[in-house]
Amino acid sequence: MTTLYIKDLIIEARHGVHDHEKRTKQRFQVSVKLSVDLRRAAATDALADSLDWSVLRDEIVTIVQTNSFNLMERLAQVIAEAMLKHRGVSVVSVTIDKLDAFKSGVPGVRLTSRVT
């Protein structure tokens, strides 16, 4: 099993329970780790046998920017569900930090989900 990851994507979006969070964009730092069987890709050296990081990144950015959830838990779950749809992914971990929530300290959520 191989771990692919994209870490520290900074994405501006509108998520949160308060009215000002719905009106004003905030910065979210998103990281994902995917457990995937990439033995074939390692042998063939072909992108077609792996996962394209650009595709994964674009999908994450689209999810974060085109939705407005009250809870980071829900946002993390939607990202995890999307990542689990990719061929060969068996486990995904999604971490989201809400960078602009407090003057000091960073709240966040980490969710791990598996293929069922």
Phi and psi in degrees as GROMACS dihedral restraints (atoms count N, CA, C in turn):
[ dihedral_restraints ]
;  ai    aj    ak    al  type     phi  dphi    fc
    3     4     5     6     1  -114.4    20    10
    4     5     6     7     1   147.9    20    10
    6     7     8     9     1  -106.6    20    10
    7     8     9    10     1   117.9    20    10
    9    10    11    12     1  -100.0    20    10
   10    11    12    13     1   145.3    20    10
   12    13    14    15     1  -147.3    20    10
   13    14    15    16     1   154.6    20    10
   15    16    17    18     1  -127.9    20    10
   16    17    18    19     1   123.4    20    10
   18    19    20    21     1  -124.4    20    10
   19    20    21    22     1   150.9    20    10
   21    22    23    24     1    63.7    20    10
   22    23    24    25     1    37.1    20    10
   24    25    26    27     1   -68.4    20    10
   25    26    27    28     1   126.5    20    10
   27    28    29    30     1  -101.1    20    10
   28    29    30    31     1   117.3    20    10
   30    31    32    33     1  -129.8    20    10
   31    32    33    34     1   130.0    20    10
   33    34    35    36     1   -89.2    20    10
   34    35    36    37     1   131.7    20    10
   36    37    38    39     1  -161.5    20    10
   37    38    39    40     1   179.0    20    10
   39    40    41    42     1  -120.3    20    10
   40    41    42    43     1    98.2    20    10
   42    43    44    45     1  -136.3    20    10
   43    44    45    46     1   143.0    20    10
   45    46    47    48     1   143.5    20    10
   46    47    48    49     1   166.4    20    10
   48    49    50    51     1   -88.4    20    10
   49    50    51    52     1   -19.6    20    10
   51    52    53    54     1   -88.3    20    10
   52    53    54    55     1   149.8    20    10
   54    55    56    57     1   -56.2    20    10
   55    56    57    58     1   -42.5    20    10
   57    58    59    60     1   -64.9    20    10
   58    59    60    61     1   -26.7    20    10
   60    61    62    63     1   -73.9    20    10
   61    62    63    64     1   -26.7    20    10
   63    64    65    66     1   -79.1    20    10
   64    65    66    67     1   -29.4    20    10
   66    67    68    69     1   -86.2    20    10
   67    68    69    70     1   -39.7    20    10
   69    70    71    72     1  -111.2    20    10
   70    71    72    73     1   129.7    20    10
   72    73    74    75     1   -65.5    20    10
   73    74    75    76     1   144.7    20    10
   75    76    77    78     1  -123.9    20    10
   76    77    78    79     1   164.2    20    10
   78    79    80    81     1   -93.6    20    10
   79    80    81    82     1   131.4    20    10
   81    82    83    84     1  -118.9    20    10
   82    83    84    85     1   135.0    20    10
   84    85    86    87     1  -105.5    20    10
   85    86    87    88     1   119.0    20    10
   87    88    89    90     1  -118.0    20    10
   88    89    90    91     1   132.9    20    10
   90    91    92    93     1  -131.6    20    10
   91    92    93    94     1   142.3    20    10
   93    94    95    96     1  -130.7    20    10
   94    95    96    97     1   145.0    20    10
   96    97    98    99     1  -125.1    20    10
   97    98    99   100     1   130.5    20    10
   99   100   101   102     1  -119.1    20    10
  100   101   102   103     1   127.3    20    10
  102   103   104   105     1   -92.3    20    10
  103   104   105   106     1   122.4    20    10
  105   106   107   108     1  -148.0    20    10
  106   107   108   109     1   145.6    20    10
  108   109   110   111     1   -82.1    20    10
  109   110   111   112     1   107.6    20    10
  111   112   113   114     1  -117.9    20    10
  112   113   114   115     1    27.5    20    10
  114   115   116   117     1   -60.6    20    10
  115   116   117   118     1   -40.1    20    10
  117   118   119   120     1   -63.9    20    10
  118   119   120   121     1   -44.4    20    10
  120   121   122   123     1   -62.0    20    10
  121   122   123   124     1   -38.3    20    10
  123   124   125   126     1   -64.8    20    10
  124   125   126   127     1   -32.4    20    10
  126   127   128   129     1   -81.3    20    10
  127   128   129   130     1   -38.5    20    10
  129   130   131   132     1   -92.0    20    10
  130   131   132   133     1   -21.9    20    10
  132   133   134   135     1    60.8    20    10
  133   134   135   136     1    31.4    20    10
  135   136   137   138     1  -113.8    20    10
  136   137   138   139     1   129.7    20    10
  138   139   140   141     1   -58.4    20    10
  139   140   141   142     1   -32.6    20    10
  141   142   143   144     1   -60.1    20    10
  142   143   144   145     1   -22.4    20    10
  144   145   146   147     1   -97.1    20    10
  145   146   147   148     1     5.9    20    10
  147   148   149   150     1  -124.1    20    10
  148   149   150   151     1  -164.7    20    10
  150   151   152   153     1  -112.0    20    10
  151   152   153   154     1   136.8    20    10
  153   154   155   156     1   -84.1    20    10
  154   155   156   157     1   114.2    20    10
  156   157   158   159     1   -57.2    20    10
  157   158   159   160     1   -35.4    20    10
  159   160   161   162     1   -63.8    20    10
  160   161   162   163     1   -39.7    20    10
  162   163   164   165     1   -65.0    20    10
  163   164   165   166     1   -45.9    20    10
  165   166   167   168     1   -61.0    20    10
  166   167   168   169     1   -46.1    20    10
  168   169   170   171     1   -60.0    20    10
  169   170   171   172     1   -48.2    20    10
  171   172   173   174     1   -60.7    20    10
  172   173   174   175     1   -38.2    20    10
  174   175   176   177     1   -66.0    20    10
  175   176   177   178     1   -43.0    20    10
  177   178   179   180     1   -62.5    20    10
  178   179   180   181     1   -48.2    20    10
  180   181   182   183     1   -59.5    20    10
  181   182   183   184     1   -44.1    20    10
  183   184   185   186     1   -61.1    20    10
  184   185   186   187     1   -44.7    20    10
  186   187   188   189     1   -60.5    20    10
  187   188   189   190     1   -46.3    20    10
  189   190   191   192     1   -67.0    20    10
  190   191   192   193     1   -41.2    20    10
  192   193   194   195     1   -81.9    20    10
  193   194   195   196     1   -24.7    20    10
  195   196   197   198     1  -100.5    20    10
  196   197   198   199     1     2.0    20    10
  198   199   200   201     1  -119.9    20    10
  199   200   201   202     1   164.2    20    10
  201   202   203   204     1  -141.5    20    10
  202   203   204   205     1    94.5    20    10
  204   205   206   207     1   -97.1    20    10
  205   206   207   208     1   152.6    20    10
  207   208   209   210     1   -70.4    20    10
  208   209   210   211     1   -40.5    20    10
  210   211   212   213     1  -116.4    20    10
  211   212   213   214     1   142.2    20    10
  213   214   215   216     1   -64.9    20    10
  214   215   216   217     1   -28.3    20    10
  216   217   218   219     1   -59.1    20    10
  217   218   219   220     1   -41.9    20    10
  219   220   221   222     1   -68.4    20    10
  220   221   222   223     1   -44.5    20    10
  222   223   224   225     1   -58.7    20    10
  223   224   225   226     1   -45.2    20    10
  225   226   227   228     1   -61.8    20    10
  226   227   228   229     1   -39.6    20    10
  228   229   230   231     1   -65.1    20    10
  229   230   231   232     1   -42.0    20    10
  231   232   233   234     1   -64.8    20    10
  232   233   234   235     1   -42.0    20    10
  234   235   236   237     1   -62.9    20    10
  235   236   237   238     1   -45.7    20    10
  237   238   239   240     1   -59.6    20    10
  238   239   240   241     1   -45.1    20    10
  240   241   242   243     1   -60.3    20    10
  241   242   243   244     1   -40.0    20    10
  243   244   245   246     1   -66.7    20    10
  244   245   246   247     1   -41.7    20    10
  246   247   248   249     1   -68.2    20    10
  247   248   249   250     1   -34.7    20    10
  249   250   251   252     1   -68.9    20    10
  250   251   252   253     1   -15.6    20    10
  252   253   254   255     1   -77.3    20    10
  253   254   255   256     1   -14.0    20    10
  255   256   257   258     1   -76.6    20    10
  256   257   258   259     1   143.2    20    10
  258   259   260   261     1   -54.5    20    10
  259   260   261   262     1   125.9    20    10
  261   262   263   264     1    86.7    20    10
  262   263   264   265     1    -8.5    20    10
  264   265   266   267     1   -76.5    20    10
  265   266   267   268     1   125.7    20    10
  267   268   269   270     1  -109.9    20    10
  268   269   270   271     1   -29.1    20    10
  270   271   272   273     1  -140.8    20    10
  271   272   273   274     1   140.3    20    10
  273   274   275   276     1  -133.8    20    10
  274   275   276   277     1   140.2    20    10
  276   277   278   279     1  -120.5    20    10
  277   278   279   280     1   128.3    20    10
  279   280   281   282     1  -119.2    20    10
  280   281   282   283     1   127.8    20    10
  282   283   284   285     1  -119.4    20    10
  283   284   285   286     1   129.9    20    10
  285   286   287   288     1  -128.2    20    10
  286   287   288   289     1   124.0    20    10
  288   289   290   291     1  -109.9    20    10
  289   290   291   292     1   135.8    20    10
  291   292   293   294     1   -98.5    20    10
  292   293   294   295     1    94.1    20    10
  294   295   296   297     1   -67.5    20    10
  295   296   297   298     1   -29.3    20    10
  297   298   299   300     1  -104.4    20    10
  298   299   300   301     1    12.0    20    10
  300   301   302   303     1   -70.6    20    10
  301   302   303   304     1   -40.7    20    10
  303   304   305   306     1  -127.3    20    10
  304   305   306   307     1   157.2    20    10
  306   307   308   309     1   -69.9    20    10
  307   308   309   310     1   -33.2    20    10
  309   310   311   312     1  -135.7    20    10
  310   311   312   313     1   125.0    20    10
  312   313   314   315     1    98.3    20    10
  313   314   315   316     1   152.7    20    10
  315   316   317   318     1  -129.2    20    10
  316   317   318   319     1   113.5    20    10
  318   319   320   321     1   -80.6    20    10
  319   320   321   322     1   155.6    20    10
  321   322   323   324     1  -168.7    20    10
  322   323   324   325     1  -177.4    20    10
  324   325   326   327     1  -142.2    20    10
  325   326   327   328     1   145.2    20    10
  327   328   329   330     1  -129.3    20    10
  328   329   330   331     1   127.1    20    10
  330   331   332   333     1  -125.0    20    10
  331   332   333   334     1   135.9    20    10
  333   334   335   336     1  -119.0    20    10
  334   335   336   337     1   132.3    20    10
  336   337   338   339     1  -135.9    20    10
  337   338   339   340     1   148.4    20    10
  339   340   341   342     1  -124.1    20    10
  340   341   342   343     1   157.1    20    10
  342   343   344   345     1   -63.7    20    10
  343   344   345   346     1   134.5    20    10
